[in-house]
Structure formats: C-alpha cells, structure tokens
Amino acid sequence: MTQKINHKQIVSERNTYFSSLISQKAYWTTEEILSISRDLLTPFKGLKEDNIEPSIEVSMLYDIVYLLPYKLECYKSVVNALYENRGMACDDLTINVFNADCGIDSIAFVCALINKGYKIEDIKTIRLFSSNEEKLKRAVLLHKKLYASIPLEAYNMDIKEINDECMCNSLLTINLFAHTFNLAKDIHKEISRIIIGSHYIYSHSIFFENISSNRMPQVSGLDCNFYWQDLNICRFYKNDSRNFSFDSVNSIEGERYYAKYAIFSNLSFETLDIKHEYQIVLSGLCPGVPINTLFNQKRTSLFFDRPFQNKNLCNEVDNTNVVMQGIDYNRVWDDTKVDYTLRKIIEEFPQYSISEGLDNNEEWAHEVIAYYLNAAENGNTQCYNNIGVLKSLSNCLSDDSKDINSERNKEIVGFFTLASKGGDVNAMINLASLYMFFEDYSNAINYYKMASDNGEAAGSYSMGIVYHFGLYGNSKNEDLAIKYYKKSIEQYLKEIETDISSCTPISNCCLNLIILMYENGCTLCDITKEFNKIKKASSELTYAYTVISNNLSNKAKDFFKVLKLKSPDKDEPAFVTYNRICALYNGIKNGNDSLKSDKALALEQLKKLANTECPNWPDWEKYVWCKLALWTNQAKESSATYSTYWIKASNANPKKSCAYRTNMASCSQLDEEEVMAIWHKYAYGNGCETCHECSSYDKTSRCCPKAQFNWARKYEKDTAVTEFLMKAAMRQGYNAALQYLAIDKVKDELLPDVEVSPLDNFFFNWGTIPSAYRQIIPEFTSDSRYKLLCRAADNGSRKAVSLLVEVSKLRNSNLENIYWSALTARISEQISILQKITNKSFDNDFFRASSLAEQDLIALSNKRAEQFIGEKEDAFAFLKTLAEFYVRGELYSKAVELYKIAANKGFDVNKRIDELEEEIKQINRDYSYDQDYDYYEEPDYAQDTWDAMTDGMYGDMPDGFDGDYDFLGR
C-alpha cells in the first residue's frame, strides 16, 4: 500500500549555524559530529549550565556531546542481546523511533547494527516521531549526513496522535521507545495501541529508560520494571520482556549514567494471537478485610516506661536513704532481694510499679510524683504525660472512672493537656484515647490530628481510619485516608524501633493502605512501593499483597503457600475460604503446585459459604452473589435461581448494578418489557464506574456500550438514534458494535434482502466467508472501511480478520495480507505462506535456516510432520518430503525419526528406515563418532526468542522452567 504524505511529516533543519557548518561535507562520521559539537560548546565550557539562558540550540548540542557517546555504548549492548538470540536473522527491516527528539537513540542504534555486521541496504526505512519540531529537524539533518542511503520519514507527532504512520512495511520491524515513562499518565496504553494496530509480523519493541543521570529525566528501577509490566498487560505479544541494566562512566567530565532497557519480541508466526488480550484467569480475589479500630494504646504502651533510665538526669536526688526494701522489680521470678533508694526508684521502676505504690499510699511513690512535677515545671514537659499516666493507672477502678468531669479525670486531662502543649505526642494520643473512651469524639479526633501534625505515626494512622470508614461524624474521604496512611508509614520509619513508647500497628496501617489503593485503581508499582517499606509484614498483610499482585499482574509470589490452597486453616476468615473456592472452580497451576478444577464442588462450597453470611467478612455479598450468579448460569440451573443471585449482587454492590442487570437481560428468562427497561436504562446513563464490557469507557456519561448496542439493534425505531448509539458503543471499544459497523452494516446497506444462515455466520469466524459478503469484498477497500475493519480485527473480531485476508489482496498490501492470513490460517496454510516469503521449498535442495521466516518454516514443518496434521495420505506425503529434505542435508537421524512416526501410523517405511540407519552406522564407523554425527536441533522459540515468564498464560512454559508464573491459565 502506498504511503501517504502526512501533513505533519517534516524536512531537515536548514539555515542555522549548525546546518551551515556541516553542509560543507555530504557524509560525516559520528566521531566528526561529536568533535564539531564539542567545538561549538567551547564558549559555554566555563559556565554553569543552570545559569545559562534556556536555549534549544545549546540543549541539542549538549545532547550530542554528552548523550551520544553514552548511547553508542548502550545500544551496542542492546544489539548484542538481539544477535545472541538470532533476533536479527532477517534482511528486511523498518525502524520506528518514538520520542526521537534529536535522533540520538536511532543514530546510536543504527551505528551499533552496522558495526555488528547488519547490512545498511537491508534497512528499508527509518521513521522518527517527536513532538518537538526543532529537535526533530536536527535529527533529520544528522541522519542524512550519517546514513544518507537509508530512506527517512520524520513526523512531528505526539505518541497519542500516531495512527497508521508506523504501519508495518517490512518483514522485521524494530520499535524504539526512548524515555517514554514520563510522557503522560497511562502512556503504556497508547504504546500498546500503536503496537497492536500496526500489524507487525516479526518485531522487537525496545524500551530504554534512564535510571541515574544529572542530564536526563530519571525514573526509579522499580517504576521502570512495573512500567514494563503494564506494557505486558496491554500487549499482544506472547513473549514477555527481557530487561537489562547498563552502567557507563562517560569520559567527558566524568559523567555517570545508569540505565535499564527491555526488549519485547514477537519473532514467530506461532506467537501471533488474534485475541490481543492479557487475561488474568483467577481475577477478582478478595485481598482481605481492612482494620477499622483507631489506635488507642499509648497509655498501655507506657505501662513499662522508665523515662529517666540511663539518662543521668537524677544526680541531685538522694541515693543513700533506702525507701524500699526486699524486692527486685526487674527479676520477680527469683528470690533476689534488692534495696532501692529514691534515685534508683525514679531511674529503674516501671510506671505500673509506681502506680501500685500510689494505690498503697506509700510515701516514696508520692515523692516520685513530686519529682516528676518539678522536672516538668523546669521544662521537661514529657513528665506531665508520665504523671497523667500514673494518675490513670492508680485507682483505675474508682467509682468516678466513667465520668470525664470527675475531679480525678479532670486532673488526668489537665496533666495530658500540659504535656500536649509542650509538644509531647504521647500525651496527644493519650488525650485522644481518653476522649474516645468517654465518647467525646470531636475532641478525640482533634488530638489524633494534632499528634499526626506533630509527627506521630499513631495519630496519622487513626486519622486514616477516620476518613477511610467515615467515622464519628466525618465523611468518607478515601484520598485523605490514603494520604494519612502513607504519612503514618513514613513517620513510623523515622521512629526508633527499640523505643516501645513509639509502638504503632504498622502492618495494619499498610494493610488498610494497599487495600484502599487497590480499590481506587492505583498501579501495582505504587502499591508495591508501600508494601516494601514494611520489613516484617504480618501474615494478613502478606496475604493481601499476594492477592492484589495476582489480581493485577498474575505474578504473585508463593501463591499456593500464602493463600493456603493446599493446607486450609481450621478457623480461617471467610474471604480466605472464598478465594480458595474460586481457585478450585478455575483450577490453577503454579510451578510444581496445581489444583484441579472441580466446578460442581466449588459451586456447592460457595453456596454453603453464602448460607453462613460470613460474619467476619463485611463485604462478602459484593463478592459471593455475583460469583453464584455466574456459576449457576454456567451450571445451567434454573433462570429463577441465577436471576435471584444477580438481583442480590446488584443490591450488594450498586456500583456494578449495570453489569449484573445487563447480564440478567442477556441470560435470564425475563418478560420482554423488563428486558427493554434494563437495556434502555443503561444505554442512556447509570452505567458502572468502570465498564466491564469495553476498553475506553466514557466515565462522564457512563452509558453502557453493551446496552447501547442491544437497544439500538433490537428496539430503537429512529435510524439516526440507532446510528448514534452504535457509534457511541464503538468509540468505547465495544467489540460487537465495532464488528457490526465494520461488517454487518455494510452488508445490510448493500444487500438488505440477503440472509446469512447461522451456520455460515459461525464458520465466518474461522475464515470461511459467506457468499453474501464475498459479493461485496471490493466495498471494504476504501480507506475508511478498511481502517474500521482493521480496528475490529485488532479488537478481537475473527470475522474482520477473515475479511481482511481477502481485502488486503485487492489493496495490493502484501505484508498485511501475510499478517491477516497468518492469524487465521491452519498450519499447512502458514507453511505455504512462509514458503512464499522465503522462496524456499523442501522438494529440491537442502538449506539451513538463515532468517526468522526460514526458522519459522522449518519449525512449523516439523510440527506438522511430527503431529501428523491433516488427512492421512496428505500428512504422510508431507512427512516423506520433509524427511528426504533432511536426507539431502545428511541429517539422517532426523529423517529416521520422521519415518518412524509414519511407521507408527501404519505406513510401510521400514525398508527406508533400515537404509538410513545403515548409512548412519557406516558414517559413525568411518569417523569413529561416539554419537550420531548428524544431531540437529531446531530453534527453541520458547527460550531462544526470549524466555517468557508469562508463557504460562498459554500453558506452554519451557521445560525445566522453575518459576512461579505458570499458574496463569490461558
């Protein structure tokens, strides 16, 4: 297909000082470009960069001088990684460079390719994309001076503006994404859209992010890894990324750079996948129940406090007169007898011992109180808090203990207040706890907030709970709750762990935080950052994080062990039981652990769990009823049964009532009027906050695309409204609407009276085009209809792919025809396609694979022969042809292996097997080989073309892989 000139395509930099200087020569080397750029920067050498007036011209020179040498080293490492795995075994290459700016990355990458031996004439096109026009013009100029023979296209476009400008036009495509992490929020979705919609056959997508440099935007290593994980979730590649680190000390002024790069690869016909989805099979598990109890323990935590121990603050107190005899409060379990002076009591007695003395009205105890009071009046305001604690602990069972206005309690509040005014955060928490006890919630919350403002983790945690659950007259505010929980963790990390007065329920705080972040759609990267701050996570926190990791990425560590899928506890929480029942229903595999699916037993257990009403799991109805509705529907129980469950699910979780009610309309045997009412209600609003049916939901209008489609197709009388609703559903990525507008609507307009039988419509999904559509294939060749058809195919429509195979032939788009054909073709047809691409045949000469397409041809041919695919006689004929191909290459053992497969299928090939085995024996005798000389191993795509940690999604982890990720399902 002819490339259209885009109005945003730009030309080389002209009429500038830099362009004038390098115009004197037609061809430059990178070393010469570096040299002249250094010379141009000479006037700035003694100046501080921060004080120089911002100039894009100077900035571009700095990019060349400081970044190009570093990138030349880095991309040398990238290209070595590609060559190690035969990733460059292709002689037809297009390079797309996104966020290209001055072209530093593409210059360095092409330089590394050429130095490694890749032929420059095999690079078909370089395409540069950047939102900075001036820098892009410089990039074009540099490329023309360095690589004049390579056709270049430059587009002044942001990533979000790119549509088909980077469309596949070569057998191999390399997408270079340099420094994209900080471009925009959720940029991985835009990158995924580009990758999915560009129809690459063989491709690498290389991502480069800077980790440490004072000259470039930086991201953390953790952010980088999770960014690539987000790309995995959005991508259509079977093979996960490999990521590498690169560390360089630049020779210029000792600049140090540290970067990470990842390579995503799709290098086999077998890895092309029509569905384009990263599916989390065991999704929607419950991470746990957040704690809703405020921190209320400061008085208890001071029970053992010794405020003057080892501080040498009591030297003026008499240390000769014994005031307590015959006991050692530090060693109560033996008979040691110790005499205590007043100083020793003040320094060593815990608070509970002093309060006991007060209860017994002992003189020494009153002297301690007097000492505390004197110290407090002299500036040690913390002692006011200790006096308040002692007063609280003594006479705690008195009649006035429940009256905050009693003289005793007024005195306690007074001491805590004095300490609080002096900045003692323990006193603030004690006051908050006291007011909470007496149900004076307003004052309690004020003191929790005061403690938080003064750096106390317990105060921030309590404020988080207040806003998380909307307690004590405060409205729920989940953003504020997250803020306070994070603040609490940071404050806790600053506290001294050995200081028991600084005790805080840090695991509970983190548990509440990550559950709340998960419910509010935060990324796994952000959640992991918080979880990793807790050095000794509680079992509840570890459980929650493991479930969240699974729900968001399928990469939960120690999944079976943490979720106790094989060793349930006797008195486990109901949500733990629920999660295990979900695992039983789906069946999962994780490393050497597996759980076989038993849908009937899981359904029975879930019904029993529902009957208990899960008293220790407040949100159980949000999880259980919708699962029961789905499972009873799949079990083909009565419509009344699962309709009842859908209604209960809708009542329990109004946020998802759209999903549950529309499922009722689709599955249940409701009255027609009730069905119409459901479709109409959600077609015009009232939809879920996050749509369950599409990929680009309009959260403002919240009109369900599924409801819009069904209402428009079945009930709407006004054709203009029908078209509006259909297009609205399509814009939101609803596949049924996309498929209808791209395919069925065209047929309805052109051949309104022609019917398509249900059987023909079914086979349409598998490449057999009904005659009605075959008549109008030329109508789909226009740009608008073709693009819509491609979008439907990219969204997962098999009918669209079937049509595109034929339409691309009429548009003379050879590479796209190969792509669409490969998606739907049977293995024999894929082999035929590859023979056309490679111009290779097994009938005549022998060849060894020297390109990616030839590797695919041999691998798929072996698969067809070994699995004896096709009609029996055809399968044997192909096997025989392939076996003789190996004989011509003197790979006799491989030929014998194939002929033995034919023998097992009943074909008389024993004579040929004997001949070949005799040939092997003769050669081994001649060369004295201990083993068969012609051992030949085909490429292992699972390993050689990037070991895929998520290959387990498709049930085909490489042999010997001992990872934790193959429970993902498919």
Summary of the structure (lengths in Angstrom):
residues: 970
radius of gyration: 36.3
end to end distance: 35.2
largest distance: 113.9
contacts: 3107
relative contact order: 0.06
helix: 55%
strand: 7%
